[in-house]
Amino acid sequence: MAIHLKIPFPSEAAVLRKQVSAERDWTPTQRLRAVADALAAAEALSRAGQVREAQLKYHEELEAEWRRRLKEFIQRHALS
């Protein structure tokens, strides 16, 4: 049995219209701050991506070392 809540949500178009209307009155300084904020966010995402890349590489190196040691252990102890 589905329950339907009668909660009105604004349409995405209405939200965008409201945002554009508010931004239309921004001063040049406010516009430059918005651009700087967007660039800072992009830079932060780029750095986060590089950190994640390094984490994955480190994990792969640990996995390869573990496999190498396991093979060595098996050769030494299980096959004798």
Steps between C-alpha positions, in 0.01 A plus 500: 500500500655830388482806719481832321612810685344827399821701517542750218846523347595789272580410143864515395408768246346717773809463718728593209284802410521623859877449511557675166279787609704543819833477314389756243533773765847399616776759500815436297680416826238238588529350152880480529467333842265243350751426223784476754289263713428280198870490408596414859245219504635364171855513636395318818328228297809464282724461806258250655513297178879492512494387863255223412723394212797476736294301750398250230858465381619438858226241553599321178864496612401351836285239326785404265741468795249286691456269199876473454551407867214249491647328194838492670346350815315234299816408310699473820254317724220339305704341226766344724 
